């Protein structure tokens, strides 16, 4: 994976993935981070 894409995209994807997992599971299994 090359570092051509801005960090914003990566962070956005990470946040979305975490939110999706949290929404599906309901509990923070990975990291209990709640940043709005």
PQR file with spaces between the fields and no chain letter, atoms N, CA, C, O and H, PARSE charges and radii, in Angstrom:
ATOM       1  N    UNK     1       0.853   -1.194    0.000 -0.4000 1.5000
ATOM       2  CA   UNK     1       0.000    0.000    0.000 -0.0000 2.0000
ATOM       3  C    UNK     1       0.886    1.241    0.000  0.5500 1.7000
ATOM       4  O    UNK     1       1.701    1.435    0.902 -0.5500 1.4000
ATOM       5  N    UNK     2       0.722    2.059   -1.000 -0.4000 1.5000
ATOM       6  CA   UNK     2       1.546    3.269   -1.093 -0.0000 2.0000
ATOM       7  C    UNK     2       0.963    4.396   -0.251  0.5500 1.7000
ATOM       8  O    UNK     2      -0.219    4.381    0.090 -0.5500 1.4000
ATOM       9  H    UNK     2       0.060    1.902   -1.733  0.4000 1.0000
ATOM      10  N    UNK     3       1.792    5.361    0.077 -0.4000 1.5000
ATOM      11  CA   UNK     3       1.345    6.471    0.922 -0.0000 2.0000
ATOM      12  C    UNK     3       1.015    7.681    0.067  0.5500 1.7000
ATOM      13  O    UNK     3       1.436    8.797    0.370 -0.5500 1.4000
ATOM      14  H    UNK     3       2.753    5.374   -0.200  0.4000 1.0000
ATOM      15  N    UNK     4       0.265    7.458   -0.997 -0.4000 1.5000
ATOM      16  CA   UNK     4      -0.105    8.567   -1.879 -0.0000 2.0000
ATOM      17  C    UNK     4      -1.357    9.257   -1.348  0.5500 1.7000
ATOM      18  O    UNK     4      -1.513   10.472   -1.463 -0.5500 1.4000
ATOM      19  H    UNK     4      -0.077    6.551   -1.243  0.4000 1.0000
ATOM      20  N    UNK     5      -2.233    8.464   -0.771 -0.4000 1.5000
ATOM      21  CA   UNK     5      -3.482    9.023   -0.254 -0.0000 2.0000
ATOM      22  C    UNK     5      -3.220    9.807    1.027  0.5500 1.7000
ATOM      23  O    UNK     5      -2.352    9.442    1.819 -0.5500 1.4000
ATOM      24  H    UNK     5      -2.106    7.476   -0.677  0.4000 1.0000
ATOM      25  N    UNK     6      -3.971   10.881    1.226 -0.4000 1.5000
ATOM      26  CA   UNK     6      -3.829   11.695    2.438 -0.0000 2.0000
ATOM      27  C    UNK     6      -4.215   10.911    3.687  0.5500 1.7000
ATOM      28  O    UNK     6      -5.028    9.989    3.629 -0.5500 1.4000
ATOM      29  H    UNK     6      -4.677   11.177    0.582  0.4000 1.0000
ATOM      30  N    UNK     7      -3.629   11.285    4.801 -0.4000 1.5000
ATOM      31  CA   UNK     7      -3.901   10.579    6.056 -0.0000 2.0000
ATOM      32  C    UNK     7      -5.375   10.682    6.428  0.5500 1.7000
ATOM      33  O    UNK     7      -5.919    9.800    7.092 -0.5500 1.4000
ATOM      34  H    UNK     7      -2.969   12.035    4.848  0.4000 1.0000
ATOM      35  N    UNK     8      -6.015   11.763    5.996 -0.4000 1.5000
ATOM      36  CA   UNK     8      -7.420   11.972    6.324 -0.0000 2.0000
ATOM      37  C    UNK     8      -8.290   10.825    5.860  0.5500 1.7000
ATOM      38  O    UNK     8      -9.207   10.408    6.567 -0.5500 1.4000
ATOM      39  H    UNK     8      -5.573   12.479    5.457  0.4000 1.0000
ATOM      40  N    UNK     9      -8.004   10.312    4.671 -0.4000 1.5000
ATOM      41  CA   UNK     9      -8.806    9.210    4.135 -0.0000 2.0000
ATOM      42  C    UNK     9      -8.629    7.976    4.999  0.5500 1.7000
ATOM      43  O    UNK     9      -9.601    7.298    5.332 -0.5500 1.4000
ATOM      44  H    UNK     9      -7.259   10.651    4.097  0.4000 1.0000
ATOM      45  N    UNK    10      -7.383    7.684    5.363 -0.4000 1.5000
ATOM      46  CA   UNK    10      -7.101    6.505    6.177 -0.0000 2.0000
ATOM      47  C    UNK    10      -7.793    6.610    7.527  0.5500 1.7000
ATOM      48  O    UNK    10      -8.449    5.672    7.979 -0.5500 1.4000
ATOM      49  H    UNK    10      -6.593    8.235    5.092  0.4000 1.0000
ATOM      50  N    UNK    11      -7.638    7.762    8.162 -0.4000 1.5000
ATOM      51  CA   UNK    11      -8.251    7.951    9.471 -0.0000 2.0000
ATOM      52  C    UNK    11      -9.763    7.851    9.382  0.5500 1.7000
ATOM      53  O    UNK    11     -10.422    7.305   10.267 -0.5500 1.4000
ATOM      54  H    UNK    11      -7.105    8.524    7.795  0.4000 1.0000
ATOM      55  N    UNK    12     -10.304    8.395    8.285 -0.4000 1.5000
ATOM      56  CA   UNK    12     -11.756    8.352    8.099 -0.0000 2.0000
ATOM      57  C    UNK    12     -12.215    6.910    7.986  0.5500 1.7000
ATOM      58  O    UNK    12     -13.219    6.525    8.584 -0.5500 1.4000
ATOM      59  H    UNK    12      -9.769    8.839    7.566  0.4000 1.0000
ATOM      60  N    UNK    13     -11.493    6.125    7.233 -0.4000 1.5000
ATOM      61  CA   UNK    13     -11.846    4.719    7.052 -0.0000 2.0000
ATOM      62  C    UNK    13     -11.760    3.983    8.384  0.5500 1.7000
ATOM      63  O    UNK    13     -12.628    3.176    8.716 -0.5500 1.4000
ATOM      64  H    UNK    13     -10.676    6.438    6.748  0.4000 1.0000
ATOM      65  N    UNK    14     -10.708    4.269    9.141 -0.4000 1.5000
ATOM      66  CA   UNK    14     -10.533    3.624   10.437 -0.0000 2.0000
ATOM      67  C    UNK    14     -11.694    3.955   11.365  0.5500 1.7000
ATOM      68  O    UNK    14     -12.265    3.076   12.011 -0.5500 1.4000
ATOM      69  H    UNK    14     -10.003    4.925    8.871  0.4000 1.0000
ATOM      70  N    UNK    15     -12.030    5.240   11.419 -0.4000 1.5000
ATOM      71  CA   UNK    15     -13.114    5.674   12.305 -0.0000 2.0000
ATOM      72  C    UNK    15     -14.426    5.028   11.891  0.5500 1.7000
ATOM      73  O    UNK    15     -15.203    4.576   12.733 -0.5500 1.4000
ATOM      74  H    UNK    15     -11.566    5.954   10.894  0.4000 1.0000
ATOM      75  N    UNK    16     -14.664    4.991   10.581 -0.4000 1.5000
ATOM      76  CA   UNK    16     -15.905    4.406   10.075 -0.0000 2.0000
ATOM      77  C    UNK    16     -15.960    2.929   10.430  0.5500 1.7000
ATOM      78  O    UNK    16     -17.004    2.418   10.835 -0.5500 1.4000
ATOM      79  H    UNK    16     -14.033    5.358    9.898  0.4000 1.0000
ATOM      80  N    UNK    17     -14.829    2.242   10.276 -0.4000 1.5000
ATOM      81  CA   UNK    17     -14.780    0.815   10.571 -0.0000 2.0000
ATOM      82  C    UNK    17     -15.047    0.578   12.054  0.5500 1.7000
ATOM      83  O    UNK    17     -15.801   -0.321   12.425 -0.5500 1.4000
ATOM      84  H    UNK    17     -13.981    2.656    9.946  0.4000 1.0000
ATOM      85  N    UNK    18     -14.420    1.394   12.895 -0.4000 1.5000
ATOM      86  CA   UNK    18     -14.614    1.246   14.337 -0.0000 2.0000
ATOM      87  C    UNK    18     -16.062    1.507   14.707  0.5500 1.7000
ATOM      88  O    UNK    18     -16.651    0.772   15.500 -0.5500 1.4000
ATOM      89  H    UNK    18     -13.807    2.125   12.594  0.4000 1.0000
ATOM      90  N    UNK    19     -16.633    2.557   14.129 -0.4000 1.5000
ATOM      91  CA   UNK    19     -18.028    2.887   14.427 -0.0000 2.0000
ATOM      92  C    UNK    19     -18.935    1.757   13.982  0.5500 1.7000
ATOM      93  O    UNK    19     -19.891    1.413   14.677 -0.5500 1.4000
ATOM      94  H    UNK    19     -16.154    3.154   13.485  0.4000 1.0000
ATOM      95  N    UNK    20     -18.639    1.172   12.818 -0.4000 1.5000
ATOM      96  CA   UNK    20     -19.452    0.086   12.294 -0.0000 2.0000
ATOM      97  C    UNK    20     -19.388   -1.112   13.229  0.5500 1.7000
ATOM      98  O    UNK    20     -20.409   -1.724   13.541 -0.5500 1.4000
ATOM      99  H    UNK    20     -17.862    1.452   12.253  0.4000 1.0000
ATOM     100  N    UNK    21     -18.169   -1.443   13.678 -0.4000 1.5000
ATOM     101  CA   UNK    21     -18.005   -2.575   14.580 -0.0000 2.0000
ATOM     102  C    UNK    21     -18.731   -2.315   15.894  0.5500 1.7000
ATOM     103  O    UNK    21     -19.402   -3.193   16.437 -0.5500 1.4000
ATOM     104  H    UNK    21     -17.340   -0.945   13.425  0.4000 1.0000
ATOM     105  N    UNK    22     -18.584   -1.092   16.392 -0.4000 1.5000
ATOM     106  CA   UNK    22     -19.223   -0.749   17.663 -0.0000 2.0000
ATOM     107  C    UNK    22     -20.735   -0.819   17.526  0.5500 1.7000
ATOM     108  O    UNK    22     -21.434   -1.276   18.430 -0.5500 1.4000
ATOM     109  H    UNK    22     -18.039   -0.379   15.951  0.4000 1.0000
ATOM     110  N    UNK    23     -21.231   -0.359   16.385 -0.4000 1.5000
ATOM     111  CA   UNK    23     -22.681   -0.375   16.167 -0.0000 2.0000
ATOM     112  C    UNK    23     -23.176   -1.805   16.056  0.5500 1.7000
ATOM     113  O    UNK    23     -24.235   -2.141   16.586 -0.5500 1.4000
ATOM     114  H    UNK    23     -20.664    0.013   15.650  0.4000 1.0000
ATOM     115  N    UNK    24     -22.428   -2.635   15.381 -0.4000 1.5000
ATOM     116  CA   UNK    24     -22.851   -4.028   15.184 -0.0000 2.0000
ATOM     117  C    UNK    24     -22.772   -4.790   16.500  0.5500 1.7000
ATOM     118  O    UNK    24     -23.727   -5.460   16.894 -0.5500 1.4000
ATOM     119  H    UNK    24     -21.568   -2.362   14.950  0.4000 1.0000
ATOM     120  N    UNK    25     -21.641   -4.687   17.176 -0.4000 1.5000
ATOM     121  CA   UNK    25     -21.462   -5.436   18.415 -0.0000 2.0000
ATOM     122  C    UNK    25     -22.179   -4.765   19.571  0.5500 1.7000
ATOM     123  O    UNK    25     -22.754   -5.433   20.430 -0.5500 1.4000
ATOM     124  H    UNK    25     -20.865   -4.142   16.857  0.4000 1.0000
ATOM     125  N    UNK    26     -22.141   -3.433   19.586 -0.4000 1.5000
ATOM     126  CA   UNK    26     -22.782   -2.723   20.676 -0.0000 2.0000
ATOM     127  C    UNK    26     -21.793   -2.449   21.795  0.5500 1.7000
ATOM     128  O    UNK    26     -21.981   -1.524   22.585 -0.5500 1.4000
ATOM     129  H    UNK    26     -21.673   -2.891   18.888  0.4000 1.0000
ATOM     130  N    UNK    27     -20.739   -3.254   21.861 -0.4000 1.5000
ATOM     131  CA   UNK    27     -19.721   -3.063   22.888 -0.0000 2.0000
ATOM     132  C    UNK    27     -18.379   -2.794   22.216  0.5500 1.7000
ATOM     133  O    UNK    27     -18.100   -3.318   21.138 -0.5500 1.4000
ATOM     134  H    UNK    27     -20.587   -4.006   21.220  0.4000 1.0000
ATOM     135  N    UNK    28     -17.551   -1.972   22.863 -0.4000 1.5000
ATOM     136  CA   UNK    28     -16.241   -1.663   22.296 -0.0000 2.0000
ATOM     137  C    UNK    28     -15.278   -2.807   22.595  0.5500 1.7000
ATOM     138  O    UNK    28     -14.703   -2.888   23.680 -0.5500 1.4000
ATOM     139  H    UNK    28     -17.779   -1.546   23.739  0.4000 1.0000
ATOM     140  N    UNK    29     -15.116   -3.688   21.613 -0.4000 1.5000
ATOM     141  CA   UNK    29     -14.232   -4.826   21.818 -0.0000 2.0000
ATOM     142  C    UNK    29     -12.784   -4.435   21.530  0.5500 1.7000
ATOM     143  O    UNK    29     -11.862   -4.922   22.185 -0.5500 1.4000
ATOM     144  H    UNK    29     -15.583   -3.622   20.731  0.4000 1.0000
ATOM     145  N    UNK    30     -12.589   -3.558   20.552 -0.4000 1.5000
ATOM     146  CA   UNK    30     -11.227   -3.167   20.185 -0.0000 2.0000
ATOM     147  C    UNK    30     -10.698   -2.111   21.145  0.5500 1.7000
ATOM     148  O    UNK    30      -9.882   -2.405   22.018 -0.5500 1.4000
ATOM     149  H    UNK    30     -13.338   -3.162   20.020  0.4000 1.0000
ATOM     150  N    UNK    31     -11.170   -0.882   20.976 -0.4000 1.5000
ATOM     151  CA   UNK    31     -10.712    0.197   21.842 -0.0000 2.0000
ATOM     152  C    UNK    31     -11.884    1.075   22.229  0.5500 1.7000
ATOM     153  O    UNK    31     -12.537    1.649   21.357 -0.5500 1.4000
ATOM     154  H    UNK    31     -11.833   -0.644   20.267  0.4000 1.0000
ATOM     155  N    UNK    32     -12.164    1.190   23.508 -0.4000 1.5000
ATOM     156  CA   UNK    32     -13.274    2.014   23.990 -0.0000 2.0000
ATOM     157  C    UNK    32     -13.025    3.494   23.766  0.5500 1.7000
ATOM     158  O    UNK    32     -12.818    4.247   24.718 -0.5500 1.4000
ATOM     159  H    UNK    32     -11.634    0.723   24.216  0.4000 1.0000
ATOM     160  N    UNK    33     -13.045    3.911   22.503 -0.4000 1.5000
ATOM     161  CA   UNK    33     -12.827    5.325   22.191 -0.0000 2.0000
ATOM     162  C    UNK    33     -14.125    5.934   21.701  0.5500 1.7000
ATOM     163  O    UNK    33     -14.736    5.438   20.754 -0.5500 1.4000
ATOM     164  H    UNK    33     -13.213    3.299   21.730  0.4000 1.0000
ATOM     165  N    UNK    34     -14.538    6.995   22.338 -0.4000 1.5000
ATOM     166  CA   UNK    34     -15.786    7.645   21.918 -0.0000 2.0000
ATOM     167  C    UNK    34     -15.501    9.090   21.575  0.5500 1.7000
ATOM     168  O    UNK    34     -15.743    9.986   22.384 -0.5500 1.4000
ATOM     169  H    UNK    34     -14.041    7.398   23.107  0.4000 1.0000
ATOM     170  N    UNK    35     -14.985    9.323   20.369 -0.4000 1.5000
ATOM     171  CA   UNK    35     -14.738   10.699   19.958 -0.0000 2.0000
ATOM     172  C    UNK    35     -15.745   11.093   18.895  0.5500 1.7000
ATOM     173  O    UNK    35     -15.882   10.413   17.878 -0.5500 1.4000
ATOM     174  H    UNK    35     -14.789    8.596   19.712  0.4000 1.0000
ATOM     175  N    UNK    36     -16.443   12.177   19.128 -0.4000 1.5000
ATOM     176  CA   UNK    36     -17.443   12.623   18.159 -0.0000 2.0000
ATOM     177  C    UNK    36     -16.820   13.643   17.226  0.5500 1.7000
ATOM     178  O    UNK    36     -17.492   14.151   16.329 -0.5500 1.4000
ATOM     179  H    UNK    36     -16.332   12.729   19.954  0.4000 1.0000
